[in-house]
Amino acid sequence: MGKSLLYLSHITYRSLLSRIFMNNIVFLKGRFLPANEASVSIFDRGFTYGDGLFETMRSYDGTIFALDLHWERLTESARTIEIPFRQSKKYLSDSLQKLLELNKLTMSDAYIKVIITRGMDYGRLMPSKSLKPTIAIIAKPLDVKKVKYYKYKGMGAIFLSNTTRPLPHVKSLNLLANIMGLIEANKSRMQEGILTNGSKILEGIITNIFIFDGKGIKTPPVKDGILPGITRRLVIDLAKKQGIKIGEVCLTKTDLKNSTEAFLTNSIMEIVPLVKIGDKLIGSGKAGAVTMKLQQAYKQMVLKQPQDRP
């Protein structure tokens, strides 16, 4: 009976979450509409080929953080894969702000995802030059408690063999390798996987990686085939301002295992301690002093950010 009630409670909870999500307002093709009314064609190349891009952003009390940097990467990625994304930064920022307002997220932290596909085609692999990109934006409340938990407790990870990624610097919709990596990591009761190329480490499935060897911070260079993360870029600048020696150099599995401390970065989680790799603790198995110093500096940077509300 107890199990039945627990199962019923779980189903009820999931149904409630589903209703909340489907009542969320989204932006699609220039319109703001309830999520349960939003749909794209089965012939959209984002669906048929994963032919598109995305950016994940975070807002703090209604202010979108590092919008200029996300815009820069988004437009550069669109140029790289030749998607004719012609909207202005103002068009995007106005749409983002309106979406936050419609979802009552101007006084809380939010998770934002911008998706751009090449557009609708009819099953041809070679895209037509006349396609009109599909633009979609999702904004939903951020699970701040979960983020804070990992920032304090840290994450564990395993090493993963790198799969071929022709454009690792582009945030492509083709995320199957990332999904399979997370599945593998979760089977080992870890929260992240570190992509590798032989003995070389590259980045996490959803993060960039940094190590501290007792003398300075090191992180793999973009030329090794990693995503140029926005938070990665900001942390490099922060470390320099804090007087911490930092370099972009090739790193190995041994470098990570022997590091004094390590941490992971992305736009949603900011800076998270990496406390374990496989069965081996990194340093003391807790957030290190350098990691915590950068966490605090990042927090201050967020508080001092210009109120670039579109």
VMD Tcl script that draws the C-alpha trace (Angstrom):
set ca {
  {0.00 0.00 0.00}
  {2.86 2.34 0.92}
  {4.53 1.76 -2.44}
  {1.24 2.38 -4.24}
  {0.78 5.70 -2.46}
  {4.38 6.67 -3.20}
  {3.91 5.80 -6.87}
  {0.66 7.77 -6.99}
  {2.37 10.72 -5.34}
  {5.18 10.54 -7.91}
  {2.72 10.46 -10.80}
  {0.78 13.40 -9.32}
  {4.01 15.37 -8.91}
  {5.06 14.67 -12.49}
  {1.62 15.69 -13.74}
  {1.88 18.94 -11.81}
  {5.31 19.67 -13.27}
  {3.97 18.86 -16.73}
  {1.09 21.31 -16.33}
  {3.41 24.03 -15.08}
  {5.78 23.52 -17.99}
  {3.08 23.40 -20.64}
  {1.60 26.65 -19.30}
  {5.00 28.27 -19.77}
  {5.16 30.92 -22.49}
  {7.73 30.36 -25.25}
  {8.91 32.38 -28.23}
  {8.64 30.70 -31.64}
  {8.90 32.25 -35.10}
  {8.24 35.75 -33.85}
  {5.30 34.84 -31.62}
  {4.84 34.41 -27.87}
  {2.54 31.49 -27.11}
  {1.88 28.75 -24.53}
  {4.32 25.86 -24.78}
  {1.48 23.39 -25.46}
  {0.54 25.40 -28.56}
  {4.08 25.69 -29.90}
  {5.15 23.30 -32.65}
  {7.59 23.10 -35.55}
  {7.21 21.22 -38.80}
  {8.31 17.61 -39.00}
  {10.38 18.83 -41.96}
  {12.30 21.37 -39.88}
  {15.99 20.57 -40.31}
  {16.54 20.91 -36.58}
  {14.28 17.87 -36.19}
  {15.35 15.85 -39.22}
  {19.13 16.48 -39.10}
  {19.93 18.33 -35.88}
  {20.88 21.14 -38.25}
  {21.02 24.11 -35.92}
  {22.56 25.93 -32.98}
  {21.71 26.85 -29.43}
  {22.87 29.09 -26.62}
  {22.16 28.52 -22.93}
  {22.04 31.63 -20.78}
  {21.23 32.57 -17.22}
  {19.41 35.61 -15.94}
  {19.73 37.04 -12.43}
  {16.65 38.91 -11.20}
  {15.58 39.56 -14.76}
  {18.98 40.64 -16.07}
  {20.53 38.37 -18.70}
  {24.16 37.76 -17.81}
  {26.94 38.17 -20.41}
  {24.44 38.72 -23.22}
  {27.05 40.38 -25.44}
  {29.34 37.35 -25.22}
  {26.53 34.90 -25.96}
  {25.44 37.03 -28.92}
  {29.01 37.09 -30.22}
  {29.33 33.29 -30.07}
  {25.86 32.69 -31.51}
  {26.39 34.89 -34.55}
  {29.91 33.53 -35.12}
  {28.59 29.96 -34.98}
  {25.80 30.85 -37.43}
  {28.40 32.21 -39.84}
  {30.56 29.13 -39.41}
  {27.80 26.71 -40.44}
  {26.29 29.21 -42.90}
  {22.88 29.71 -41.30}
  {21.57 33.10 -42.52}
  {20.70 34.49 -39.10}
  {19.96 38.14 -39.89}
  {18.13 39.32 -36.78}
  {19.75 42.09 -34.75}
  {20.99 41.86 -31.20}
  {18.16 44.22 -30.22}
  {15.57 41.87 -31.75}
  {16.92 38.98 -29.71}
  {17.36 40.93 -26.47}
  {13.88 42.48 -26.70}
  {12.41 39.00 -27.25}
  {14.33 37.62 -24.28}
  {13.22 40.38 -21.95}
  {9.58 40.09 -23.05}
  {9.69 36.35 -22.47}
  {11.04 36.83 -18.94}
  {8.22 39.29 -18.24}
  {5.51 36.97 -19.62}
  {6.79 34.10 -17.47}
  {7.07 36.35 -14.37}
  {10.82 35.80 -14.17}
  {11.95 39.40 -13.74}
  {12.49 39.01 -9.99}
  {14.11 35.57 -9.96}
  {16.86 33.57 -11.67}
  {16.02 31.86 -14.93}
  {17.34 29.26 -17.35}
  {17.18 30.52 -20.95}
  {17.75 28.55 -24.13}
  {17.88 30.10 -27.60}
  {17.53 27.65 -30.49}
  {18.11 28.43 -34.16}
  {17.61 25.83 -36.89}
  {18.37 26.23 -40.58}
  {14.64 26.10 -41.25}
  {12.10 23.88 -42.96}
  {13.13 21.70 -45.88}
  {11.59 18.63 -47.50}
  {14.03 15.83 -46.84}
  {17.00 17.03 -48.89}
  {20.37 16.67 -47.19}
  {21.82 19.59 -49.15}
  {20.01 22.67 -47.82}
  {18.41 25.21 -50.08}
  {19.88 28.71 -49.92}
  {16.39 30.18 -49.62}
  {15.54 28.63 -46.23}
  {14.28 30.85 -43.41}
  {15.78 29.97 -40.01}
  {13.49 28.88 -37.19}
  {14.08 30.80 -33.96}
  {12.78 29.49 -30.64}
  {13.42 30.65 -27.06}
  {12.59 28.92 -23.78}
  {12.77 30.62 -20.37}
  {11.96 28.79 -17.15}
  {12.71 29.13 -13.44}
  {16.19 28.00 -12.45}
  {16.54 25.33 -9.78}
  {18.80 27.53 -7.65}
  {18.91 25.03 -4.74}
  {20.34 22.34 -7.01}
  {22.91 24.74 -8.43}
  {23.99 25.84 -4.94}
  {24.25 22.22 -3.81}
  {26.75 21.34 -6.52}
  {28.66 24.60 -6.04}
  {29.17 23.61 -2.39}
  {29.43 19.81 -2.58}
  {31.06 19.54 -5.98}
  {30.70 16.94 -8.72}
  {32.22 13.60 -9.54}
  {33.22 12.61 -13.08}
  {34.61 9.78 -15.17}
  {36.88 9.81 -18.19}
  {35.15 9.30 -21.54}
  {36.69 8.51 -24.89}
  {36.24 11.46 -27.19}
  {34.02 10.93 -30.22}
  {34.57 12.70 -33.52}
  {33.18 16.22 -33.38}
  {33.81 18.07 -36.63}
  {33.03 21.52 -35.16}
  {33.66 21.33 -31.40}
  {33.67 25.14 -31.08}
  {30.06 25.38 -32.32}
  {27.11 24.76 -29.95}
  {25.36 22.47 -32.39}
  {22.01 20.75 -31.85}
  {23.82 17.44 -32.51}
  {24.21 16.34 -28.89}
  {23.92 12.57 -29.11}
  {27.54 12.06 -28.02}
  {26.91 14.31 -25.00}
  {23.72 12.45 -24.10}
  {25.41 9.05 -24.29}
  {28.30 10.40 -22.23}
  {25.95 11.57 -19.48}
  {24.18 8.21 -19.51}
  {27.55 6.49 -19.05}
  {28.55 8.88 -16.27}
  {25.26 8.39 -14.43}
  {25.70 4.61 -14.56}
  {28.86 5.23 -12.54}
  {26.89 7.51 -10.18}
  {28.80 10.54 -11.44}
  {27.38 13.85 -12.59}
  {29.81 14.63 -15.42}
  {32.08 12.98 -17.96}
  {35.46 14.32 -19.06}
  {36.04 13.93 -22.80}
  {39.51 12.70 -23.69}
  {41.68 12.15 -26.74}
  {44.13 9.42 -25.81}
  {45.82 10.60 -22.61}
  {44.79 14.21 -23.24}
  {41.75 15.71 -21.47}
  {39.55 18.15 -23.35}
  {36.39 19.28 -21.55}
  {33.31 18.04 -19.75}
  {30.13 16.96 -21.48}
  {28.39 20.15 -20.36}
  {31.33 22.06 -18.88}
  {34.85 23.35 -19.39}
  {37.51 22.09 -17.01}
  {40.26 23.80 -14.99}
  {42.91 22.35 -12.68}
  {45.12 23.90 -10.01}
  {48.50 22.25 -9.52}
  {49.61 24.23 -6.47}
  {51.31 26.89 -8.60}
  {48.67 28.07 -11.01}
  {45.48 27.26 -12.90}
  {45.55 25.45 -16.21}
  {42.81 24.78 -18.75}
  {42.89 23.11 -22.18}
  {43.24 25.54 -25.12}
  {40.45 25.98 -27.66}
  {42.79 24.63 -30.38}
  {42.65 21.21 -28.71}
  {39.06 20.93 -29.92}
  {36.88 22.31 -27.15}
  {33.92 24.66 -26.91}
  {35.01 28.23 -26.06}
  {32.71 28.50 -23.05}
  {31.46 31.93 -22.01}
  {32.06 31.19 -18.31}
  {35.46 29.73 -19.19}
  {36.40 33.03 -20.81}
  {35.15 35.06 -17.86}
  {36.97 32.85 -15.33}
  {40.26 33.24 -17.19}
  {39.87 37.02 -16.95}
  {38.82 36.79 -13.28}
  {41.85 34.70 -12.35}
  {44.17 37.27 -13.91}
  {42.45 40.09 -12.02}
  {42.79 38.09 -8.79}
  {46.52 37.74 -9.38}
  {46.27 33.98 -9.95}
  {48.61 32.54 -12.54}
  {46.58 30.92 -15.33}
  {47.49 29.33 -18.64}
  {45.81 27.59 -21.56}
  {47.88 24.43 -22.02}
  {47.34 20.81 -23.05}
  {46.44 18.65 -20.06}
  {46.56 14.91 -19.46}
  {44.58 12.50 -17.32}
  {47.58 12.35 -14.97}
  {47.58 16.13 -14.62}
  {43.96 15.99 -13.48}
  {44.47 13.07 -11.10}
  {47.49 14.75 -9.50}
  {45.98 18.23 -9.29}
  {45.56 19.97 -5.94}
  {42.05 21.00 -6.95}
  {39.90 21.19 -10.04}
  {36.68 22.86 -11.08}
  {34.13 22.93 -13.90}
  {32.38 25.89 -15.49}
  {29.25 26.65 -17.47}
  {26.72 29.48 -17.68}
  {24.11 27.86 -15.44}
  {26.26 26.36 -12.67}
  {28.98 29.03 -12.86}
  {31.98 27.45 -11.05}
  {31.58 23.95 -9.57}
  {34.33 22.00 -7.74}
  {35.34 18.73 -9.40}
  {36.03 16.60 -6.34}
  {36.38 13.12 -7.78}
  {37.49 11.44 -11.00}
  {36.55 7.79 -11.13}
  {37.51 6.28 -7.77}
  {40.13 8.92 -7.00}
  {39.50 12.02 -4.93}
  {40.93 15.26 -6.29}
  {42.88 17.00 -3.55}
  {40.91 16.74 -0.32}
  {37.71 15.75 -2.13}
  {36.22 19.16 -1.31}
  {36.18 22.61 -2.87}
  {39.70 24.05 -2.73}
  {40.74 27.54 -1.66}
  {41.40 28.75 -5.21}
  {38.06 27.43 -6.44}
  {36.21 29.16 -3.59}
  {38.10 32.40 -4.21}
  {37.00 32.38 -7.85}
  {33.43 31.47 -6.89}
  {33.31 34.54 -4.69}
  {34.88 36.73 -7.36}
  {32.36 35.45 -9.91}
  {29.51 36.24 -7.52}
  {30.78 39.78 -7.11}
  {31.09 40.14 -10.88}
  {27.44 39.10 -11.29}
  {26.33 41.60 -8.64}
  {28.26 44.39 -10.34}
  {27.16 43.57 -13.87}
  {25.69 46.45 -15.86}
  {21.91 46.30 -15.83}
  {21.75 45.63 -19.55}
  {18.06 45.04 -19.58}
  {17.10 45.21 -23.26}
}
mol new
graphics top color blue
foreach p $ca { graphics top sphere $p radius 0.5 }
foreach p [lrange $ca 0 end-1] q [lrange $ca 1 end] { graphics top cylinder $p $q radius 0.2 }
display resetview
